[in-house]
Amino acid sequence: MSGAHTRQTRLAKARYTTEQKLGRKICGKCRISKPLAEFAPGNKHRDGRYRYSYCKTCHSADAHRRSLSRKFGITEEQYGKILQRQRGVCAICLKPPRARRLAVDHEHYAPYRIRGLLCVFCNHRFLGRGRENAEMHQRAAIYLSSDFDGKNI
């Protein structure tokens, strides 16, 4: 082992021990020192705590990137372009997302064409559970815009 490598290892261990004493941890991705609460529970690491090596923010961004690629075959840049085209709001209710990112809405039959980005409510409750029937939604729109007042029953 070279002397420079040994010195770097000693400095890294010293910094790691100092962070541990302060109740903090350095994120393995962004390399920023953060409180332990910023790390989700996970596998046991060398600090003796059950926490991931990436902070929640980096872990979430990494998981989102992998999910986009695996499920929909798009990149973060393509997701960003769709989000920009929709002006950062849900394609149906036109509201910005609250706590979660907008979900990728796609046809559930081949060839899995991406239609846009939807909020959780519109994606799961409005279109989910097999309610992708355009005729049903047209009937609902006619029903909601009707002048029926219920007095002539």
Residue pairs with C-beta under 8 A, 6 or more apart in sequence:
15 26
16 26
16 47
19 25
19 26
19 33
20 47
23 35
23 36
24 33
24 34
24 35
24 36
25 33
25 34
25 35
25 36
25 38
25 39
25 47
25 51
26 32
26 33
26 34
27 33
27 34
27 38
27 39
27 53
27 54
27 55
27 58
28 53
28 54
28 58
29 54
29 55
29 58
29 59
29 62
30 55
30 57
30 58
32 55
34 55
36 49
36 51
38 55
38 56
38 57
39 51
39 52
39 53
39 54
39 55
39 56
40 51
40 52
40 56
40 59
41 50
41 51
41 52
42 50
42 51
42 52
43 50
43 52
44 50
45 51
45 52
45 53
52 59
54 62
64 76
64 101
65 75
65 76
68 74
68 75
68 76
68 78
68 79
68 104
69 75
71 104
72 104
72 106
72 112
72 114
73 112
74 104
74 114
79 104
79 117
82 104
82 114
82 116
82 117
83 102
83 117
86 102
86 116
86 117
88 96
89 95
89 96
90 96
90 97
90 102
90 117
90 118
90 119
90 122
91 105
91 115
91 116
91 117
91 118
91 122
92 118
92 119
92 122
92 126
92 127
93 119
93 121
93 122
95 119
97 119
97 120
98 119
100 120
102 117
102 118
102 119
103 117
103 118
103 119
103 120
103 123
104 114
104 117
105 114
105 115
105 116
105 117
105 118
105 123
105 127
106 112
106 113
106 114
106 115
107 113
107 115
107 132
108 132
118 126
118 127
131 137
